[in-house]
Amino acid sequence: KPFAMEELMARLDALHRRSQQEAGGQRRIGEWTLDPRKRRLKSTNDVIDLQPRECALLELLLDHEGRTLTKKFLLDKVWDIRFDPGTNVVDAMICRLRRKLDVPGHHSCIQTIRGKGYVFKNAS
């Protein structure tokens, strides 16, 4: 049967998410451990609670680690908006995540690719 590549990718992403949930779902991000069920970041010294969309955005960035994600893609997947409303909601959420994740004096794990979008590069 013919198929759409977008549908195939969506199905693979769903299978990946389910396998992560079955395995406990916790993921390492540098010195942090993300628990998506509790929407919580833990390190040896700190615990940070995430808002639902912050957690969804972080999981999406982790799922596509090393790949540049456009603002349009992020709006579609995290906010379920299929057009660019001309707001800076993605930029603001990325800024909030950076403040929570980044260690002063080190490079950010969420990098901006000018004119294209954002890419997540785990330092660990």
N, C-alpha and C positions, 0 to 999 in steps of 0.2 A: 504494500500500500504506500502511496505517497504520504509524506509527513512534512510538517513545518519544523524547521530547525529550532524556532523559539519554543515550540511545544516539547520537543525532545529535551532541550536544556532545562525547561521548567520541571519536567518529570525527573530528570537526573538530580536537580537541586532538591526536589522533595524527597527523593530516596536518600540523598546525602544527609539532609536534615533529620530524617527519621532514624538513620543509623547513628547519628550523633546523640540523639535523645536516648536511644536504647543503651548506648555506651556510657550513660551518665551525663553526656552533653558538656562536660567541663572542658575548657580549652585554655591553653597557655598563651599569654601575650606578654613576652618579656618576663618581668618579675611578677606579673599579675596572673590570676586564674579567673576566668569568666565562668560563672554559673548562670546560664540563660534561664533556667527554671525560676530561680530566685531573683533574676536580674541584678546580680551582684558581682562586683570585682573584689577579689581578695589578694592581699600580699601578706608577707610575714608580719608587717606592722600596721596594716590598714585594711579597712573594709569600706567600699564605696557602693552605695545603692544607685542603680541606673533607672532612669525613666523608661517606660516601655519603648518609645521610639529611639532613644539612645541605644538601648540594647539591640533593637532590631537593626539599626544602622551598623553597629559594631559587628554583629553577626554576619551581615551582608558583606562588609569589608573583609572579614576573616574568610568567608566562603570564596571570595574572589581575590585572595591575597596575591599581590604582584601584578594584578591587572588594573588598568585605569578604568574607573567607573565614572560615567558622565553624570552630570546633575540630573538630566532627564531620566536616566536609568534609576538613580537613587530616589527621585520623586515618585516614580512609578512603583518601585518595590516597597519602599518604606511608608510613603504617605498615600499611596494609591491614587496619585494624580498623574494623568497621562498627557499633560501639557505643561509648559513652563509658565507658571503664573506671574513670573517677574519678581518674585520675592527672594529674599536671601535665607530662607528657612534651612536649606541644606548647609550653607556656609556657617550659619549660627550653630547648628547642631554639631558640625565638625569641630568648630571652635570649642564647644563645651566638652566634647570627647577628648580633645587634645589637652585641655586643662586638667582633666581627670586622669589621663593615662601617662602624659609625658613627664619625664624627669628633667628638672632644670639642668642646663648645661649639656644635654644630649640632643641628638636629632630626633625629631618627631617621627613616630611610626606611621602617622597619616600624613602623606605628602601631597601637596597641591601640584598638579600638572597644568600649568597655565593654558587656558583656552580649551582644555579637554575635560578635566575633572579631578578625581582624587584616586590615590593608590595607597594601599596598606602594605607596609613592609615590616614584618616582625623582626626585631633585632636579635631575638633569641635563637 
